[in-house]
Amino acid sequence: MVITGIVLPSNPKKMVLRLEAFPVIKFNGMTMIPIQPTHSFHIPIMGTGFTIDSPLKVARYGISSVMSVDDNLMEKIRHYYCGVYGEAYVPIPKQEPDSRARRITEYLNFVNRIVRRQVEELKASDFKPGTEITKYYELLDNASPLKEEYVQMLALTDADKRREAQNRLREKVTAGSMDINILTKLDRENYRGGERLPQEYSDAKAALRGFAKSTVNSSVVFSAGLNTYLYSYVENFPDFYADENGEMRKKITLKVSDFRSAFTQAKIFAKKGIWVSEYRIESGLNCGGHAFPTEGYLLGPILQEFKDKRNEFIGQLFEIYAKALAEKKNTHSPRLPRTRITVQGGIGTSSENRFLLRYFEVAGTGWGTPFLLVPEVTAVDPDTLAKLANLGEDDITLSQASPLGVPIYNLRTSKSEEVRLQRIEAGHPGSPCLNCFMAFNTEFTKIPICTASTQYQKKKIEELRDRRLSEDEFKKQYEKVVEKSCICHDLGDVALAKYGIKDKRHELVPAVCPGPNLVYFSGVHSLKEMVDHIYGRISLLNTSKIRPNLFINELKLYVNYLKTKVSDAMPHLTTKDRGYFVEFRKNLLDGIEYYKKLSENFLEETEQYRLKFLEDLAVLKKDLEDLAN
């Protein structure tokens, strides 16, 4: 790790971590220094619609963000923005061949064109208060070398030198990455006229093809687990292979929850001669959207493992990668490609952000949920925004609403949840299945349907009645059926509602899946305010609520999750259940011992903060000990 300019003054809260600090990976005499982006944070994907147009809002300022691959929503949003930017809109009907891939390609190409235009206009603007180029540089972290160069320019009094400095700054303007997210498990096979289409027309592969054929030079984020068929399909597109300088036009980012998963998935790509450019570590529970709980493995120990094994990890992968390139491409001396390790999930303060960058040597952090309160960045309709800006303690819940069968965070007061309950009350539970992205169930049909659909829930409830269950058992099973909600469509309705885009097929019922960290924020904020919060220039935390450290917040979520799982398993606890719970609890207790030692490295915090952290650990440890009894 090469670190320059770390200042440790008497007041640790004023510690500055300069942004030229980054992990340097060395292997067999080769040195790999990861690209340091304009900003040390990125905006992860949020739901389906929240970040669908975020690159159009923030990429010109050097901020990277991630879009979903809902081609139906992309087509509607492209239509809307063609009107905004004066481009002719040529529709791609759903019935046309390969429409999903073509829609995704066309939307990404549109976004890329507009962002390029925005960047050129920004570069051409004057360095005056309120201009785009001034905003670009004012948003930067004060610790950034680029920000320092900007400040030095402002201090110049010689007109010629000032003009030369401004021209250099214009040349250094770069757009943020315009990435997409593919949930690897959402790889539904598609049908036409009742006949199954070839495998390459499945949802995930069509999305990958749409991205691969686009003009964007960015990353595809693979999330939600491993899909070997999808990963093999990557080989069909040359842009994923590195050139002689070790650079790729299209990059792969893996969103992972532990070290083993990252290594397993990365080896699959390395054996194909394809390099994974980023490992995006996400908390299993302290995140928004779908939650993928680990077996009690906490974020801190996971990050520590990545830190400790970084060089060994990259070295082993490179050996596999180099061998594959020699066999497939006859390339015998490949360059070591750039690699980034980043982290996201529940980060809430600038000091937490600095600690993660400094201690765990990550190349960047992800800030998602707080940006739901920033209309300049995310697509949230006014009604939903008002609810998010004034959250109650219990408004966000970890639910089983997702047809994917994975827990998902849900806003109890959303329009989608309100309509779901109304349909149940009216005796017509279930949702219209408009996108079918989660249509995997074949209990009652030959062609898969979604468990949140009216079609499925009606058939399933009829089956429950035919089984003549006891009243209590029927009610329990009934609630499990009707809890499923249409998230693939409703999570996109927020964007349609914000821009006044009508859906002829049904009423807009926006859903939202914020992370639990949002309860510590309130109000509506500007982009500048949120960036200032991330970099420590201001604080946007709700002062009426005491926010624990992000590691404590995650640990609480895991302890409560374990309690719920144990309660659900009682009184018929099996030997398998018991073994799982014992291992889960042990991993949490090991994590607590790790955090006790880690607190000694909280250089960004006060001694009072550290003592409170240790007190919180003690309380949670007692909860776990009581659970064993």
ChimeraX attribute file (.defattr): number of C-alpha atoms within 10 A of each C-alpha:
attribute: neighborCount
match mode: 1-to-1
recipient: residues
	/A:1	9
	/A:2	11
	/A:3	15
	/A:4	12
	/A:5	12
	/A:6	13
	/A:7	12
	/A:8	14
	/A:9	10
	/A:10	8
	/A:11	11
	/A:12	16
	/A:13	15
	/A:14	15
	/A:15	17
	/A:16	17
	/A:17	20
	/A:18	19
	/A:19	24
	/A:20	14
	/A:21	19
	/A:22	22
	/A:23	24
	/A:24	17
	/A:25	20
	/A:26	16
	/A:27	15
	/A:28	7
	/A:29	5
	/A:30	9
	/A:31	14
	/A:32	15
	/A:33	16
	/A:34	18
	/A:35	11
	/A:36	14
	/A:37	18
	/A:38	24
	/A:39	20
	/A:40	23
	/A:41	23
	/A:42	22
	/A:43	24
	/A:44	25
	/A:45	26
	/A:46	28
	/A:47	23
	/A:48	26
	/A:49	31
	/A:50	27
	/A:51	28
	/A:52	25
	/A:53	24
	/A:54	24
	/A:55	28
	/A:56	22
	/A:57	18
	/A:58	23
	/A:59	22
	/A:60	27
	/A:61	26
	/A:62	22
	/A:63	25
	/A:64	25
	/A:65	29
	/A:66	25
	/A:67	27
	/A:68	25
	/A:69	28
	/A:70	23
	/A:71	23
	/A:72	19
	/A:73	22
	/A:74	24
	/A:75	21
	/A:76	17
	/A:77	19
	/A:78	22
	/A:79	18
	/A:80	16
	/A:81	18
	/A:82	15
	/A:83	11
	/A:84	9
	/A:85	9
	/A:86	8
	/A:87	12
	/A:88	9
	/A:89	13
	/A:90	11
	/A:91	12
	/A:92	16
	/A:93	12
	/A:94	14
	/A:95	9
	/A:96	9
	/A:97	11
	/A:98	15
	/A:99	18
	/A:100	28
	/A:101	24
	/A:102	22
	/A:103	26
	/A:104	29
	/A:105	24
	/A:106	23
	/A:107	23
	/A:108	25
	/A:109	17
	/A:110	20
	/A:111	22
	/A:112	21
	/A:113	14
	/A:114	18
	/A:115	22
	/A:116	17
	/A:117	13
	/A:118	19
	/A:119	21
	/A:120	14
	/A:121	13
	/A:122	20
	/A:123	23
	/A:124	13
	/A:125	14
	/A:126	13
	/A:127	17
	/A:128	10
	/A:129	10
	/A:130	9
	/A:131	12
	/A:132	21
	/A:133	23
	/A:134	17
	/A:135	16
	/A:136	20
	/A:137	22
	/A:138	17
	/A:139	20
	/A:140	24
	/A:141	22
	/A:142	20
	/A:143	15
	/A:144	17
	/A:145	15
	/A:146	18
	/A:147	19
	/A:148	15
	/A:149	15
	/A:150	19
	/A:151	14
	/A:152	12
	/A:153	18
	/A:154	13
	/A:155	9
	/A:156	13
	/A:157	9
	/A:158	8
	/A:159	9
	/A:160	10
	/A:161	12
	/A:162	16
	/A:163	14
	/A:164	12
	/A:165	17
	/A:166	19
	/A:167	13
	/A:168	14
	/A:169	18
	/A:170	18
	/A:171	9
	/A:172	12
	/A:173	20
	/A:174	18
	/A:175	20
	/A:176	21
	/A:177	22
	/A:178	25
	/A:179	25
	/A:180	25
	/A:181	24
	/A:182	22
	/A:183	18
	/A:184	20
	/A:185	17
	/A:186	18
	/A:187	23
	/A:188	18
	/A:189	20
	/A:190	20
	/A:191	14
	/A:192	8
	/A:193	6
	/A:194	9
	/A:195	9
	/A:196	13
	/A:197	13
	/A:198	10
	/A:199	14
	/A:200	18
	/A:201	22
	/A:202	19
	/A:203	25
	/A:204	27
	/A:205	26
	/A:206	22
	/A:207	27
	/A:208	25
	/A:209	23
	/A:210	23
	/A:211	28
	/A:212	26
	/A:213	18
	/A:214	20
	/A:215	17
	/A:216	20
	/A:217	16
	/A:218	22
	/A:219	25
	/A:220	21
	/A:221	24
	/A:222	24
	/A:223	18
	/A:224	18
	/A:225	17
	/A:226	19
	/A:227	17
	/A:228	12
	/A:229	14
	/A:230	19
	/A:231	18
	/A:232	13
	/A:233	14
	/A:234	20
	/A:235	15
	/A:236	10
	/A:237	13
	/A:238	14
	/A:239	17
	/A:240	21
	/A:241	21
	/A:242	21
	/A:243	14
	/A:244	11
	/A:245	10
	/A:246	13
	/A:247	18
	/A:248	22
	/A:249	16
	/A:250	23
	/A:251	22
	/A:252	22
	/A:253	24
	/A:254	25
	/A:255	23
	/A:256	24
	/A:257	27
	/A:258	21
	/A:259	17
	/A:260	13
	/A:261	14
	/A:262	21
	/A:263	16
	/A:264	11
	/A:265	18
	/A:266	23
	/A:267	19
	/A:268	20
	/A:269	22
	/A:270	21
	/A:271	19
	/A:272	21
	/A:273	24
	/A:274	25
	/A:275	29
	/A:276	23
	/A:277	21
	/A:278	20
	/A:279	24
	/A:280	25
	/A:281	25
	/A:282	24
	/A:283	27
	/A:284	24
	/A:285	30
	/A:286	27
	/A:287	27
	/A:288	27
	/A:289	23
	/A:290	26
	/A:291	20
	/A:292	19
	/A:293	18
	/A:294	16
	/A:295	17
	/A:296	22
	/A:297	23
	/A:298	26
	/A:299	25
	/A:300	19
	/A:301	18
	/A:302	18
	/A:303	23
	/A:304	17
	/A:305	14
	/A:306	22
	/A:307	17
	/A:308	11
	/A:309	12
	/A:310	16
	/A:311	16
	/A:312	14
	/A:313	16
	/A:314	18
	/A:315	17
	/A:316	14
	/A:317	20
	/A:318	22
	/A:319	13
	/A:320	17
	/A:321	23
	/A:322	25
	/A:323	20
	/A:324	20
	/A:325	21
	/A:326	14
	/A:327	12
	/A:328	12
	/A:329	12
	/A:330	11
	/A:331	14
	/A:332	12
	/A:333	11
	/A:334	17
	/A:335	17
	/A:336	24
	/A:337	20
	/A:338	19
	/A:339	21
	/A:340	19
	/A:341	23
	/A:342	24
	/A:343	28
	/A:344	24
	/A:345	25
	/A:346	27
	/A:347	26
	/A:348	24
	/A:349	19
	/A:350	19
	/A:351	21
	/A:352	19
	/A:353	23
	/A:354	24
	/A:355	18
	/A:356	21
	/A:357	22
	/A:358	22
	/A:359	15
	/A:360	20
	/A:361	23
	/A:362	24
	/A:363	24
	/A:364	22
	/A:365	25
	/A:366	23
	/A:367	23
	/A:368	26
	/A:369	27
	/A:370	26
	/A:371	24
	/A:372	24
	/A:373	25
	/A:374	21
	/A:375	20
	/A:376	17
	/A:377	21
	/A:378	25
	/A:379	26
	/A:380	30
	/A:381	19
	/A:382	13
	/A:383	14
	/A:384	21
	/A:385	20
	/A:386	15
	/A:387	16
	/A:388	27
	/A:389	19
	/A:390	15
	/A:391	18
	/A:392	11
	/A:393	11
	/A:394	10
	/A:395	16
	/A:396	22
	/A:397	17
	/A:398	21
	/A:399	18
	/A:400	19
	/A:401	24
	/A:402	22
	/A:403	24
	/A:404	20
	/A:405	11
	/A:406	14
	/A:407	19
	/A:408	24
	/A:409	24
	/A:410	27
	/A:411	24
	/A:412	17
	/A:413	17
	/A:414	20
	/A:415	18
	/A:416	24
	/A:417	21
	/A:418	14
	/A:419	17
	/A:420	21
	/A:421	16
	/A:422	13
	/A:423	15
	/A:424	13
	/A:425	10
	/A:426	8
	/A:427	10
	/A:428	15
	/A:429	26
	/A:430	26
	/A:431	25
	/A:432	17
	/A:433	20
	/A:434	14
	/A:435	17
	/A:436	18
	/A:437	23
	/A:438	23
	/A:439	23
	/A:440	18
	/A:441	15
	/A:442	13
	/A:443	13
	/A:444	12
	/A:445	10
	/A:446	9
	/A:447	16
	/A:448	19
	/A:449	21
	/A:450	26
	/A:451	30
	/A:452	27
	/A:453	23
	/A:454	21
	/A:455	18
	/A:456	25
	/A:457	22
	/A:458	16
	/A:459	12
	/A:460	19
	/A:461	17
	/A:462	11
	/A:463	11
	/A:464	16
	/A:465	12
	/A:466	9
	/A:467	10
	/A:468	10
	/A:469	12
	/A:470	10
	/A:471	8
	/A:472	9
	/A:473	12
	/A:474	16
	/A:475	13
	/A:476	11
	/A:477	14
	/A:478	16
	/A:479	11
	/A:480	12
	/A:481	23
	/A:482	25
	/A:483	21
	/A:484	24
	/A:485	27
	/A:486	29
	/A:487	27
	/A:488	21
	/A:489	25
	/A:490	25
	/A:491	23
	/A:492	28
	/A:493	29
	/A:494	29
	/A:495	25
	/A:496	24
	/A:497	20
	/A:498	18
	/A:499	15
	/A:500	11
	/A:501	15
	/A:502	13
	/A:503	12
	/A:504	7
	/A:505	8
	/A:506	9
	/A:507	9
	/A:508	19
	/A:509	21
	/A:510	27
	/A:511	30
	/A:512	33
	/A:513	26
	/A:514	26
	/A:515	27
	/A:516	26
	/A:517	22
	/A:518	25
	/A:519	23
	/A:520	19
	/A:521	23
	/A:522	19
	/A:523	16
	/A:524	19
	/A:525	17
	/A:526	14
	/A:527	17
	/A:528	15
	/A:529	17
	/A:530	22
	/A:531	20
	/A:532	20
	/A:533	17
	/A:534	24
	/A:535	23
	/A:536	19
	/A:537	13
	/A:538	14
	/A:539	17
	/A:540	20
	/A:541	19
	/A:542	14
	/A:543	11
	/A:544	8
	/A:545	11
	/A:546	9
	/A:547	17
	/A:548	16
	/A:549	19
	/A:550	19
	/A:551	22
	/A:552	18
	/A:553	18
	/A:554	24
	/A:555	26
	/A:556	20
	/A:557	18
	/A:558	24
	/A:559	20
	/A:560	15
	/A:561	16
	/A:562	20
	/A:563	16
	/A:564	11
	/A:565	13
	/A:566	17
	/A:567	11
	/A:568	11
	/A:569	13
	/A:570	10
	/A:571	8
	/A:572	8
	/A:573	12
	/A:574	11
	/A:575	9
	/A:576	8
	/A:577	14
	/A:578	13
	/A:579	11
	/A:580	14
	/A:581	19
	/A:582	11
	/A:583	13
	/A:584	18
	/A:585	23
	/A:586	16
	/A:587	17
	/A:588	22
	/A:589	21
	/A:590	14
	/A:591	21
	/A:592	23
	/A:593	12
	/A:594	15
	/A:595	20
	/A:596	14
	/A:597	10
	/A:598	14
	/A:599	16
	/A:600	10
	/A:601	12
	/A:602	17
	/A:603	20
	/A:604	21
	/A:605	18
	/A:606	12
	/A:607	14
	/A:608	8
	/A:609	15
	/A:610	18
	/A:611	12
	/A:612	13
	/A:613	18
	/A:614	17
	/A:615	12
	/A:616	17
	/A:617	22
	/A:618	13
	/A:619	12
	/A:620	20
	/A:621	19
	/A:622	12
	/A:623	15
	/A:624	18
	/A:625	12
	/A:626	9
	/A:627	13
	/A:628	10
	/A:629	5
